[in-house]
Amino acid sequence: MRAVRFDHYGDVDVLVVRHADDPVAAPGRVVVKVRAAAANPGDIYVREGLAEEAWALRARLSGKDSDLPKWSMDFPAAQGQDVAGEIVSVGDGIDAWQVGDEVLGWSEERVAQAEMAALPAGHLVRKPTRMSWEVAGSMCVAPMAGLAGAEAVAPRAGETVVVSGAAGAVGAVAAQLARRIGAEVIGLASEPNHAWLREHGITPVTYGDGQADRIRAAAGGRIDAFIDTFGEGYVDLAHELGVPAERVNTAVDFQAAIDGRARIAGTNDAGGAAALQRLVDLVAGGELEIPIAATYPLAEVRDAYRRLAGRHTHGRIVLIP
Ligand SMILES: NC(=O)c1ccc[n+]([C@@H]2O[C@H](COP(=O)([O-])OP(=O)(O)OC[C@H]3O[C@@H](n4cnc5c(N)ncnc54)[C@H](OP(=O)(O)O)[C@@H]3O)[C@@H](O)[C@H]2O)c1
């Protein structure tokens, strides 16, 4: 098969697509023919060798470091967590899946960006027939972080919730979920994304200088919760807006969580395959949109990550083997 690999930490140019051994279905695992595998900012931190420190902070916070998927690599390294595809072989001990089943899920070992991937049977849910492959291959890392962030701040109907990065992959899900339960949601985003936010019942506010005043004006009263998906001072902004620490969640700012200024619920806190199934059901029912910013053939993996690194994509960037 062809697969994304890199032989040492570095910038996007270390990524190559080359031949690798086909994976085999060990007991408890299936092998899928990959149809779509989304890119995530976390892949960039891992590939640049910046993730080990963040992983150590997160392990300290969770107190369950041995359970967390490792963010450091043995080389040659593979890449990619989100995945969707068709099962081509099934390991011993699996009753739930058969060859030919269309599934979506995630790879903690980060092997998704390849023509084939071996995955634990428990990390998969069935792909709805009418869900596109690119959405199916985008359902895990960011949407589950959006779900965890929304649940961590527990918005109630009528409350006001602010989401930073509201049109990004994590923020778009967090904002829609908070809105869905009846909260008034203020979404921080650049102007090209305001129309999408409005269409989803979210009040757009442009970020940058003066944003605190613009948020207060849009809220017209108390701000109850804040979901940060960007970092870089948004936890401080939440406090400036009067939101108590227990109702601030950040997907990014581990130090703020260590300091007790925010919660840090993310993908691994969402609730695994059961949470993924809830998200899939919402998307299949037309109650949640997973925006797709762009798709790239696997061979153009470097271009996909250059675009993602710009930090202004609206939704998911997806590789198609
Ligand atoms: N803890 C976890 O489990 C977990 C899981 C997934 C992701 N994450 C992290 O969460 C972050 C977001 O991930 P993602 O996949 O949603 O990224 P993304 O899709 O690239 O979204 C980035 C967003 O940031 C916004 N943005 C850019 N510059 C900004 C600024 N100066 N102020 C405010 N917003 C700005 C962009 O908005 P505009 O386009 O409107 O400019 C865009 O919507 C990443 O750091 C990622 O590593 C954490």
The ligand as an SDF file (V2000), in Angstrom:
LIG
                    3D

 48 52  0  0  0  0  0  0  0  0999 V2000
   -7.6920   18.9860   23.3560 N   0  0  0  0  0  0  0  0  0  0  0  0
   -8.1060   18.2450   22.3380 C   0  0  0  0  0  0  0  0  0  0  0  0
   -8.5080   17.1080   22.5000 O   0  0  0  0  0  0  0  0  0  0  0  0
   -8.0910   18.8470   20.9600 C   0  0  0  0  0  0  0  0  0  0  0  0
   -8.7270   18.1630   19.9140 C   0  0  0  0  0  0  0  0  0  0  0  0
   -8.7550   18.7450   18.6520 C   0  0  0  0  0  0  0  0  0  0  0  0
   -8.1110   19.9620   18.4470 C   0  0  0  0  0  0  0  0  0  0  0  0
   -7.4760   20.5540   19.4800 N   0  0  0  0  0  0  0  0  0  0  0  0
   -6.8160   21.8480   19.2730 C   0  0  0  0  0  0  0  0  0  0  0  0
   -7.8280   22.8230   19.0760 O   0  0  0  0  0  0  0  0  0  0  0  0
   -7.3440   23.8390   18.2050 C   0  0  0  0  0  0  0  0  0  0  0  0
   -8.3480   24.0460   17.0840 C   0  0  0  0  0  0  0  0  0  0  0  0
   -8.3570   22.8980   16.2640 O   0  0  0  0  0  0  0  0  0  0  0  0
   -9.2240   22.9080   14.9280 P   0  0  0  0  0  0  0  0  0  0  0  0
   -9.0620   21.5940   14.2990 O   0  0  0  0  0  0  0  0  0  0  0  0
  -10.5820   23.4390   15.1980 O   0  0  0  0  0  0  0  0  0  0  0  0
   -8.4300   24.0230   14.0980 O   0  0  0  0  0  0  0  0  0  0  0  0
   -8.8900   24.8130   12.7730 P   0  0  0  0  0  0  0  0  0  0  0  0
   -9.9870   24.0790   12.0950 O   0  0  0  0  0  0  0  0  0  0  0  0
   -7.6290   25.1120   12.0520 O   0  0  0  0  0  0  0  0  0  0  0  0
   -9.5340   26.1700   13.3070 O   0  0  0  0  0  0  0  0  0  0  0  0
   -8.7530   27.2390   13.6370 C   0  0  0  0  0  0  0  0  0  0  0  0
   -9.7040   28.4090   13.9000 C   0  0  0  0  0  0  0  0  0  0  0  0
   -8.9490   29.4330   14.5460 O   0  0  0  0  0  0  0  0  0  0  0  0
   -9.4960   30.6480   14.1630 C   0  0  0  0  0  0  0  0  0  0  0  0
   -8.5180   31.7170   14.3380 N   0  0  0  0  0  0  0  0  0  0  0  0
   -7.4150   31.9590   13.5840 C   0  0  0  0  0  0  0  0  0  0  0  0
   -6.7590   33.0410   14.0990 N   0  0  0  0  0  0  0  0  0  0  0  0
   -7.4720   33.4460   15.1940 C   0  0  0  0  0  0  0  0  0  0  0  0
   -7.3130   34.4760   16.1620 C   0  0  0  0  0  0  0  0  0  0  0  0
   -6.2640   35.2930   16.1260 N   0  0  0  0  0  0  0  0  0  0  0  0
   -8.2320   34.5800   17.1450 N   0  0  0  0  0  0  0  0  0  0  0  0
   -9.2820   33.7470   17.1910 C   0  0  0  0  0  0  0  0  0  0  0  0
   -9.4980   32.7420   16.3260 N   0  0  0  0  0  0  0  0  0  0  0  0
   -8.5970   32.6070   15.3370 C   0  0  0  0  0  0  0  0  0  0  0  0
   -9.8960   30.4900   12.7280 C   0  0  0  0  0  0  0  0  0  0  0  0
  -10.9600   31.3610   12.5200 O   0  0  0  0  0  0  0  0  0  0  0  0
  -11.2350   32.1600   11.1440 P   0  0  0  0  0  0  0  0  0  0  0  0
  -11.0520   31.1490   10.0460 O   0  0  0  0  0  0  0  0  0  0  0  0
  -12.6440   32.6110   11.2770 O   0  0  0  0  0  0  0  0  0  0  0  0
  -10.2210   33.2550   11.0550 O   0  0  0  0  0  0  0  0  0  0  0  0
  -10.3030   29.0140   12.6620 C   0  0  0  0  0  0  0  0  0  0  0  0
  -11.6930   28.8990   12.7550 O   0  0  0  0  0  0  0  0  0  0  0  0
   -5.9640   23.3980   17.7360 C   0  0  0  0  0  0  0  0  0  0  0  0
   -4.9750   24.0430   18.5060 O   0  0  0  0  0  0  0  0  0  0  0  0
   -5.9650   21.9190   18.0230 C   0  0  0  0  0  0  0  0  0  0  0  0
   -4.6770   21.3870   18.2330 O   0  0  0  0  0  0  0  0  0  0  0  0
   -7.4560   20.0430   20.7210 C   0  0  0  0  0  0  0  0  0  0  0  0
  1  2  1  0
  2  3  2  0
  2  4  1  0
  4  5  1  0
  4 48  2  0
  5  6  2  0
  6  7  1  0
  7  8  2  0
  8  9  1  0
  8 48  1  0
  9 10  1  0
  9 46  1  0
 10 11  1  0
 11 12  1  0
 11 44  1  0
 12 13  1  0
 13 14  1  0
 14 15  2  0
 14 16  1  0
 14 17  1  0
 17 18  1  0
 18 19  2  0
 18 20  1  0
 18 21  1  0
 21 22  1  0
 22 23  1  0
 23 24  1  0
 23 42  1  0
 24 25  1  0
 25 26  1  0
 25 36  1  0
 26 27  1  0
 26 35  1  0
 27 28  2  0
 28 29  1  0
 29 30  1  0
 29 35  2  0
 30 31  1  0
 30 32  2  0
 32 33  1  0
 33 34  2  0
 34 35  1  0
 36 37  1  0
 36 42  1  0
 37 38  1  0
 38 39  2  0
 38 40  1  0
 38 41  1  0
 42 43  1  0
 44 45  1  0
 44 46  1  0
 46 47  1  0
M  CHG  2   8   1  16  -1
M  END
$$$$
